[in-house]
Amino acid sequence: MATKQDLANVARMEAQKNWHGAVVGLKPNIQPLIQLFPKWPMKEADGLWCAAFVYYCCIQAGYEIPIRPKECSCNLAGCGAWDEWAQGDNRIGWRSASCVPLPGDIVLYDKVFENKAHDHIGIVLEDRGDSIVVAEGNLGNVSGIVERPKDKHIRGYISLPDGFVY
């Protein structure tokens, strides 16, 4: 049975594996992340894989989630799909940015890298009051752990229940 704590533990471990797209002359190693989305070629995924990282971590933690829940207009390789799913499926929690997140919550951001809604996503590892520590994919086209302020860029938090099966 998958738990939020499992998800946080997996996300921390995966973020530290140095997943990366095409950076500093290196060949991308994100194929295991994007192969879960069979029609998504590496050339398109490179630089756009933060949501695929979150999905991969969820699957590795033991959550059973399809790549495209029926509540979504596209698959979970896109941040917008996570938002649609969380707000359209009452079995999972959608919490506002003002809530205190728990380890294993999924944080959805607005306007982090582009001037648009839900442009980035990660998995909360720790709440520090005015900031959160987050495991992220595609942080400059690499995975990593980052501390982010709790500010206007946080759209909200998705809370998968322990043992969730779609």
Secondary structure, DSSP 8 states (H G I E B T S, - for coil): ---HHHHHHHHHHHHTT--BSS-TT-----HHHHTTSTT--HHHHTT--HHHHHHHHHHHHT-B--SS-TT-SS-TTSHHHHHHHHHH-TTSEEEETTS---TT-EEEESSSSSSSSS-EEEEEEEE-SSEEEEEES-SSSB-EEEEEESSTTEEEEEE--TT-B-
